[in-house]
Amino acid sequence: MRIFTDHPKAIGETYGQHFAHATGFGLSMIAGGLACIAHALFPWVCLTTGSDTIRRLYRSMVTGRADLIELDKFESQFDWVI
């Protein structure tokens, strides 16, 4: 069923790897959101948890993916060598 494998394959993951990463991201976003709500109610708690979560997820997704994209571009230059 390509519907389950096309996107993971496009980003260099298996379905299982994608499931694990996406689930981890989702749980992190929920935890960060709850921390923001707790901070809204009690301004002295979770002072940086929400922004720390955003920065961590950004680094993981955007910076990590950018490195993979650059590597893929570099490697694709040599497909003709074989």
Rosetta constraint file for C-alpha pairs under 8 A:
AtomPair CA 1 CA 5 HARMONIC 6.98 0.50
AtomPair CA 2 CA 6 HARMONIC 5.46 0.50
AtomPair CA 3 CA 7 HARMONIC 7.80 0.50
AtomPair CA 4 CA 8 HARMONIC 7.68 0.50
AtomPair CA 4 CA 15 HARMONIC 6.82 0.50
AtomPair CA 5 CA 9 HARMONIC 5.91 0.50
AtomPair CA 5 CA 14 HARMONIC 7.17 0.50
AtomPair CA 5 CA 15 HARMONIC 5.85 0.50
AtomPair CA 6 CA 10 HARMONIC 6.16 0.50
AtomPair CA 7 CA 11 HARMONIC 6.58 0.50
AtomPair CA 8 CA 12 HARMONIC 6.27 0.50
AtomPair CA 8 CA 13 HARMONIC 4.91 0.50
AtomPair CA 8 CA 14 HARMONIC 5.71 0.50
AtomPair CA 8 CA 15 HARMONIC 5.80 0.50
AtomPair CA 8 CA 18 HARMONIC 5.83 0.50
AtomPair CA 9 CA 13 HARMONIC 5.34 0.50
AtomPair CA 9 CA 14 HARMONIC 6.19 0.50
AtomPair CA 9 CA 15 HARMONIC 7.80 0.50
AtomPair CA 13 CA 17 HARMONIC 5.70 0.50
AtomPair CA 13 CA 18 HARMONIC 5.85 0.50
AtomPair CA 14 CA 18 HARMONIC 6.09 0.50
AtomPair CA 15 CA 19 HARMONIC 6.02 0.50
AtomPair CA 16 CA 20 HARMONIC 6.20 0.50
AtomPair CA 17 CA 21 HARMONIC 6.15 0.50
AtomPair CA 18 CA 22 HARMONIC 5.86 0.50
AtomPair CA 19 CA 23 HARMONIC 5.92 0.50
AtomPair CA 20 CA 24 HARMONIC 6.10 0.50
AtomPair CA 21 CA 25 HARMONIC 6.17 0.50
AtomPair CA 22 CA 26 HARMONIC 6.10 0.50
AtomPair CA 23 CA 27 HARMONIC 6.13 0.50
AtomPair CA 24 CA 28 HARMONIC 6.09 0.50
AtomPair CA 25 CA 29 HARMONIC 6.14 0.50
AtomPair CA 25 CA 57 HARMONIC 7.16 0.50
AtomPair CA 26 CA 30 HARMONIC 6.23 0.50
AtomPair CA 27 CA 31 HARMONIC 6.15 0.50
AtomPair CA 28 CA 32 HARMONIC 6.03 0.50
AtomPair CA 28 CA 53 HARMONIC 7.06 0.50
AtomPair CA 29 CA 33 HARMONIC 5.97 0.50
AtomPair CA 29 CA 53 HARMONIC 7.32 0.50
AtomPair CA 29 CA 54 HARMONIC 7.98 0.50
AtomPair CA 30 CA 34 HARMONIC 6.14 0.50
AtomPair CA 31 CA 35 HARMONIC 6.17 0.50
AtomPair CA 32 CA 36 HARMONIC 6.27 0.50
AtomPair CA 32 CA 49 HARMONIC 6.37 0.50
AtomPair CA 32 CA 50 HARMONIC 4.78 0.50
AtomPair CA 32 CA 53 HARMONIC 5.83 0.50
AtomPair CA 32 CA 54 HARMONIC 7.83 0.50
AtomPair CA 33 CA 37 HARMONIC 6.34 0.50
AtomPair CA 33 CA 50 HARMONIC 6.66 0.50
AtomPair CA 34 CA 38 HARMONIC 6.13 0.50
AtomPair CA 35 CA 39 HARMONIC 6.07 0.50
AtomPair CA 35 CA 46 HARMONIC 5.88 0.50
AtomPair CA 35 CA 49 HARMONIC 6.31 0.50
AtomPair CA 35 CA 50 HARMONIC 6.16 0.50
AtomPair CA 36 CA 40 HARMONIC 6.14 0.50
AtomPair CA 36 CA 46 HARMONIC 7.19 0.50
AtomPair CA 36 CA 49 HARMONIC 7.43 0.50
AtomPair CA 36 CA 50 HARMONIC 5.61 0.50
AtomPair CA 37 CA 41 HARMONIC 6.38 0.50
AtomPair CA 38 CA 42 HARMONIC 5.91 0.50
AtomPair CA 38 CA 43 HARMONIC 7.74 0.50
AtomPair CA 38 CA 45 HARMONIC 6.96 0.50
AtomPair CA 38 CA 46 HARMONIC 7.11 0.50
AtomPair CA 39 CA 43 HARMONIC 4.71 0.50
AtomPair CA 39 CA 44 HARMONIC 6.80 0.50
AtomPair CA 39 CA 45 HARMONIC 5.43 0.50
AtomPair CA 39 CA 46 HARMONIC 5.56 0.50
AtomPair CA 39 CA 47 HARMONIC 6.69 0.50
AtomPair CA 43 CA 47 HARMONIC 7.18 0.50
AtomPair CA 46 CA 50 HARMONIC 7.48 0.50
AtomPair CA 48 CA 52 HARMONIC 5.80 0.50
AtomPair CA 49 CA 53 HARMONIC 6.01 0.50
AtomPair CA 50 CA 54 HARMONIC 6.38 0.50
AtomPair CA 51 CA 55 HARMONIC 6.17 0.50
AtomPair CA 52 CA 56 HARMONIC 6.10 0.50
AtomPair CA 53 CA 57 HARMONIC 6.10 0.50
AtomPair CA 54 CA 58 HARMONIC 5.97 0.50
AtomPair CA 55 CA 59 HARMONIC 6.12 0.50
AtomPair CA 56 CA 60 HARMONIC 6.15 0.50
AtomPair CA 57 CA 61 HARMONIC 5.99 0.50
AtomPair CA 58 CA 62 HARMONIC 5.48 0.50
AtomPair CA 58 CA 63 HARMONIC 7.04 0.50
AtomPair CA 59 CA 63 HARMONIC 4.97 0.50
AtomPair CA 59 CA 64 HARMONIC 6.55 0.50
AtomPair CA 60 CA 64 HARMONIC 5.37 0.50
AtomPair CA 60 CA 65 HARMONIC 7.73 0.50
AtomPair CA 61 CA 65 HARMONIC 5.75 0.50
AtomPair CA 62 CA 66 HARMONIC 5.95 0.50
AtomPair CA 63 CA 67 HARMONIC 6.42 0.50
AtomPair CA 64 CA 68 HARMONIC 6.56 0.50
AtomPair CA 65 CA 69 HARMONIC 6.11 0.50
AtomPair CA 66 CA 70 HARMONIC 6.16 0.50
AtomPair CA 67 CA 71 HARMONIC 6.20 0.50
AtomPair CA 68 CA 72 HARMONIC 6.06 0.50
AtomPair CA 69 CA 73 HARMONIC 6.19 0.50
AtomPair CA 70 CA 74 HARMONIC 6.20 0.50
AtomPair CA 71 CA 75 HARMONIC 6.08 0.50
AtomPair CA 72 CA 76 HARMONIC 5.99 0.50
AtomPair CA 73 CA 77 HARMONIC 6.70 0.50
AtomPair CA 74 CA 78 HARMONIC 7.63 0.50
AtomPair CA 75 CA 79 HARMONIC 7.17 0.50
